[in-house]
Amino acid sequence: MLLPRAGVPALTCHDRAPHTQWVGTYSGCMDDRSEVREFLMSRRARVEPEQVGLPRGTDRRVPGLRRGEVAALAGVSVEYYARLERGAIGGASTAVLDGLARALLMDDAEREHLHRIAKRVETGSRPRRSEKPTKVWQPSPSVRWFLDSMDTAAGLIGNGRTDLLAWNALGRALMDEMITTATTSPPNFARFIFLEPVARRFYPDWDAWAGVNVAQLRTEAGRNPHDKALHDLVGELSTRSDHFRTLWGRHDVWHHESGIKRYHHHLVGDIELHYNGLDLVGEPGVQLTVLTAEPGSPDHEALQLLGVASARTAASPVALRATLHAERHTS
């Protein structure tokens, strides 16, 4: 339930275009050879010569490394690297790919992405995308029971398209505004972040998490490039958000594992939670995220207050806010 918030300024979203401007799918977003080319070029552009022990010199006209420098660091010829960067990466050995990853200072997510798209170029597989709607994953009863048993942590289950597929009571309370404002089922983090003005208040580190969200989608595109629902999502956001389109062009990838997320919740204010992403065995692409706070900390108190809110959703907004205010100042 969305509650009225005193003192919260009105928000506008300059990225958001009218929904009627979105038509069709973004069919060109996941071409394998183009992906290889743009991914390698973007990684090369971000590595400064000093980072790999090379002199900058005085005649460097472009950001990052030259092709010849990457080739030397990776132990291949300049001509061969140029072919690889043009997308002709099929048949490149594991040693060559790992050499490129080291030369371009790739992290584990980037290295895995490079191997994945190289494999696709090599096999040349082009499964025809089905026009049938993608089947939405549903939690089994045992998964539902497990989620509901978590009464001191927020539990969220999502997929690589950043759909929010299931949640427990605290997860529902935490993501209240995203779930309530969702225009699709299931709710989607990317649509919320880029199309809902309230997201910029909800995520104090909005710029960082917008980048992470797009990197998650890019990772999923490498893992499942023929997913029609993913194509449609990227197409919609690329049409409706200039910022999304810019971030998509960076070709960043990311693994959702663990860290800290900061929120500004409309009921309890600022809250900082530790998260861990746990893959569900036997459910490809589906991950449980558990968000917790140190026991006894103000963030833990705020999380428990959210539990109070979730247990009293039938209460009127005014009564619920008054109750939360009283409990927070007497605990």
C-alpha positions in Angstrom: 0.0 0.0 0.0 1.3 3.5 -0.8 0.9 5.9 2.1 0.9 9.7 1.8 4.2 11.2 2.7 4.4 14.6 4.3 7.4 16.7 3.4 8.4 14.5 0.3 9.0 16.8 -2.7 7.3 16.1 -6.0 9.5 14.2 -8.4 9.8 14.5 -12.1 11.4 12.0 -14.5 13.0 13.7 -17.5 14.0 10.4 -19.0 10.4 9.2 -19.3 8.7 9.5 -22.7 5.0 8.8 -23.3 4.2 5.1 -23.4 2.7 5.5 -26.8 6.2 6.2 -28.3 7.3 2.6 -27.6 6.6 0.4 -30.6 8.0 -3.0 -31.5 11.1 -4.6 -30.2 14.8 -3.6 -30.1 15.8 -6.3 -32.7 19.4 -5.1 -33.2 20.5 -5.2 -29.5 22.1 -8.6 -29.4 23.9 -9.4 -32.6 26.8 -11.7 -31.7 29.6 -10.2 -33.8 28.5 -6.6 -33.0 28.4 -7.6 -29.3 32.0 -8.9 -29.5 33.2 -5.8 -31.3 31.6 -3.3 -29.0 32.4 -5.3 -25.9 36.1 -5.5 -26.7 36.3 -1.9 -27.8 34.5 -0.6 -24.7 36.9 -2.7 -22.4 39.9 -1.4 -24.3 38.8 2.2 -24.0 38.5 2.1 -20.3 42.0 0.7 -19.5 44.6 3.4 -19.2 48.2 2.6 -20.2 49.5 3.3 -16.7 47.2 0.6 -15.3 49.1 -2.1 -17.2 52.6 -0.6 -16.9 52.8 1.1 -20.3 54.0 4.7 -20.9 51.2 7.2 -22.0 53.4 9.1 -24.5 52.4 12.3 -26.1 50.5 11.3 -29.2 47.7 9.2 -27.8 44.5 10.5 -29.5 41.9 8.0 -28.1 41.1 6.9 -24.6 42.4 3.6 -23.3 44.9 1.3 -25.0 45.8 1.0 -28.6 45.1 -2.3 -30.4 48.8 -3.0 -30.7 49.2 -2.6 -26.9 46.3 -5.0 -26.2 47.8 -7.5 -28.7 51.2 -7.4 -27.0 49.7 -7.8 -23.5 47.5 -10.7 -24.7 50.4 -12.4 -26.6 48.8 -12.4 -30.0 49.6 -10.5 -33.2 48.1 -7.1 -34.0 46.4 -8.5 -37.1 44.9 -11.3 -35.1 43.6 -9.0 -32.4 42.1 -6.7 -35.0 40.2 -9.6 -36.4 39.0 -10.6 -33.0 37.8 -7.0 -32.3 35.9 -7.0 -35.6 33.9 -9.9 -34.2 35.7 -12.8 -35.9 36.3 -14.5 -32.5 34.9 -17.9 -33.4 37.5 -20.6 -32.9 39.7 -18.5 -30.5 41.2 -20.8 -27.9 40.5 -20.6 -24.1 44.1 -19.4 -23.7 43.6 -16.5 -26.1 40.3 -15.5 -24.5 41.9 -15.6 -21.1 44.8 -13.6 -22.4 42.4 -10.9 -23.7 40.6 -10.9 -20.3 43.9 -10.3 -18.5 45.1 -7.7 -20.9 41.9 -5.7 -20.6 41.7 -6.2 -16.8 38.3 -7.9 -16.9 36.6 -9.1 -13.8 35.0 -12.5 -13.5 31.7 -11.4 -14.9 33.3 -9.8 -17.9 35.6 -12.9 -18.5 32.6 -15.2 -18.4 30.6 -12.9 -20.8 33.6 -12.9 -23.2 33.7 -16.7 -23.3 30.0 -16.9 -23.7 29.7 -14.6 -26.7 32.8 -16.2 -28.3 31.1 -19.6 -28.0 28.0 -18.3 -29.7 30.0 -16.8 -32.6 31.8 -20.1 -33.0 28.7 -22.3 -33.0 26.8 -19.8 -35.1 23.5 -20.9 -33.4 20.5 -18.8 -34.3 17.5 -20.3 -32.6 14.3 -18.6 -33.9 12.7 -16.6 -31.2 9.3 -17.8 -30.3 6.5 -15.3 -30.5 4.8 -17.1 -27.6 4.9 -15.2 -24.3 7.8 -16.2 -22.0 6.5 -18.5 -19.3 6.8 -16.7 -15.9 8.5 -18.7 -13.2 6.4 -19.5 -10.2 7.7 -20.6 -6.8 6.9 -24.1 -5.7 5.0 -24.6 -2.4 8.3 -25.4 -0.6 10.0 -22.3 -1.8 6.9 -20.3 -0.8 7.1 -21.8 2.7 10.8 -21.0 2.9 10.2 -17.4 2.0 7.4 -17.0 4.5 9.5 -18.5 7.2 12.0 -15.6 6.9 10.5 -13.1 9.4 13.6 -11.0 10.2 15.0 -10.6 6.6 13.6 -9.3 3.3 13.5 -12.1 0.7 13.1 -11.3 -3.0 13.2 -13.8 -5.9 14.1 -12.4 -9.3 15.5 -13.5 -12.7 18.0 -12.2 -15.2 15.5 -9.8 -16.8 15.2 -8.2 -13.3 11.6 -9.3 -12.9 10.5 -9.6 -9.3 8.9 -13.0 -9.2 8.2 -13.7 -5.5 8.7 -12.1 -2.1 8.1 -12.5 1.6 6.3 -10.1 3.9 9.3 -7.9 4.6 10.3 -8.0 0.9 6.8 -6.8 0.0 7.1 -4.0 2.6 10.5 -3.0 1.3 9.6 -2.9 -2.3 6.1 -1.5 -1.7 6.3 1.4 -4.2 7.8 -0.7 -7.0 5.1 -3.4 -6.6 2.3 -0.8 -6.3 3.3 1.3 -9.3 4.1 -1.7 -11.5 2.4 -1.6 -14.9 3.4 -5.2 -15.8 3.1 -8.5 -14.1 5.5 -9.5 -12.7 7.0 -6.2 -11.5 10.3 -5.3 -13.1 13.3 -3.5 -11.4 14.5 -2.0 -14.7 11.1 -0.4 -15.5 10.9 0.9 -12.0 14.4 2.4 -11.9 14.2 4.1 -15.3 10.5 4.9 -15.7 9.1 5.7 -12.2 10.2 9.1 -10.8 9.9 7.8 -7.2 12.8 5.4 -7.8 15.3 8.3 -7.7 14.2 9.0 -4.1 14.0 5.3 -3.2 17.6 4.6 -4.3 19.9 7.3 -2.9 22.6 5.8 -5.0 20.4 5.9 -8.1 23.1 6.5 -10.7 25.2 3.5 -9.4 22.2 1.1 -9.2 20.9 2.2 -12.6 24.3 1.1 -14.0 24.2 -2.1 -12.1 20.7 -2.9 -13.4 21.6 -2.4 -17.0 24.8 -4.5 -16.5 22.5 -7.3 -15.2 20.4 -7.1 -18.3 23.5 -7.1 -20.5 24.7 -10.2 -18.7 21.4 -11.9 -19.2 21.5 -10.9 -22.9 24.8 -12.8 -23.2 23.4 -15.8 -21.3 20.0 -15.9 -23.2 20.2 -13.7 -26.3 17.0 -15.0 -27.9 14.7 -14.3 -25.0 11.8 -12.4 -26.6 10.7 -10.8 -23.3 14.3 -9.5 -22.8 14.4 -8.1 -26.3 11.1 -6.4 -25.7 12.2 -4.9 -22.3 15.5 -3.6 -23.8 13.6 -2.1 -26.7 11.0 -0.4 -24.5 13.6 1.1 -22.2 15.9 2.2 -25.0 13.0 4.0 -26.6 11.6 5.6 -23.4 14.8 6.4 -21.5 17.9 8.2 -22.9 19.8 7.3 -19.8 19.1 3.6 -20.2 20.2 3.8 -23.9 23.5 5.4 -22.9 24.2 2.8 -20.2 23.2 -0.1 -22.5 25.9 1.2 -24.9 28.6 0.9 -22.3 28.4 -3.0 -22.5 29.0 -3.4 -18.8 28.2 -6.8 -17.2 27.7 -7.7 -13.6 27.2 -10.7 -11.2 24.7 -10.2 -8.4 26.4 -11.7 -5.4 26.7 -9.7 -2.2 27.1 -6.1 -1.0 25.3 -3.2 0.6 22.2 -1.4 -0.7 20.9 1.9 0.6 17.2 2.9 0.4 15.1 5.8 1.4 11.8 4.2 2.2 8.6 6.3 2.4 7.7 4.8 5.8 11.0 4.4 7.7 13.4 6.8 5.9 17.0 5.8 5.2 17.9 2.2 5.6 21.1 0.3 4.7 20.8 -3.4 4.2 23.4 -6.2 3.4 22.4 -8.4 0.6 23.4 -11.9 -0.6 22.3 -13.4 -3.9 21.7 -17.1 -3.8 21.1 -19.1 -7.0 18.2 -21.6 -6.8 19.6 -25.0 -7.8 17.6 -26.5 -10.7 16.1 -23.1 -11.6 18.4 -21.5 -14.2 18.5 -17.7 -14.0 16.4 -17.5 -10.9 18.0 -16.1 -7.7 16.9 -15.4 -4.2 18.2 -12.2 -2.7 18.2 -12.0 1.1 18.5 -8.5 2.7 19.4 -8.2 6.3 20.8 -5.7 8.9 23.1 -6.1 11.8 21.0 -7.1 14.9 20.5 -4.2 17.2 21.5 -1.5 14.6 19.2 1.3 13.6 18.8 -0.4 10.2 17.7 -3.6 11.9 15.1 -1.5 13.8 13.9 0.1 10.6 13.6 -3.3 9.0 11.5 -4.6 11.9 9.3 -1.5 11.7 8.7 -2.5 8.1 7.6 -5.8 9.4 5.0 -4.0 11.5 3.8 -2.2 8.5 3.5 -5.3 6.4 1.4 -6.9 9.2 -1.0 -4.0 9.3 -1.7 -3.3 5.7 -5.4 -3.3 6.5 -4.9 -0.2 8.8 -5.6 3.3 7.4 -2.6 5.2 6.2 -2.9 7.8 9.0 -3.2 5.2 11.8 -0.4 3.1 10.4 1.9 6.1 10.2 1.1 7.2 13.7 1.7 3.7 15.0 5.1 3.5 13.3 6.1 6.9 14.6 5.2 5.9 18.2 7.0 2.5 18.0 10.1 4.0 16.6 10.4 6.7 19.3 9.6 4.3 22.2 11.9 1.4 21.2 
